[in-house]
């Protein structure tokens, strides 16, 4: 996830967390987070014209500027400057979901429970450390995917733990989302 950059990592994480969202409270928290993340990254949410880069820019052939790519995240169609095409971001998120589907359920259930208990007793500034510790612990214990690139397995596991905790307690989503983005930075895993 390092190579994606912060904006793309956030969009991949959102795509991962959105998939198969069945909990109404979690879905509402996720939609609110998505809107805020897109707005904070200067992504046009389809509302009135703003100062987002590329608004209204046309190429000489009359098509929208090539630096603006339409990204379909949920039920909105924002225009966003991305380093990767939207299809690639969704493909990365789908690849992480495919990995997550292969985790041993007892390992994930235990790690999710531990993470939920640990963050409930800690300030949000320490949540990234708790997330890192649970991911490392589960990876050491073995999630049964040693044949796959371990960086992707760790990313899928981190997102799976975040989703597991937030489906139970949606109010934790914003701070855990921030923690997982910190975890995805090279310095965040040290």
Secondary structure, DSSP 4 states (H G I P E B T S, - for coil): -GGG-HHHHHHHHHHHHHTT---HHHHHHHHHHHHHHHHHTT-B-SSS--S-TTTT-B-TTSSBPTT-EEEEETTEEEEE--SS-HHHHHHHHHHHHHHHTTS-HHHHHHHHHHHHHHHHTS-GGGHHHHHHHHHHHHHHH--S-TTS-HHHHHHHHHHHHHHHHHHH-GGGHHHHHHHHHHHHSGGGG-
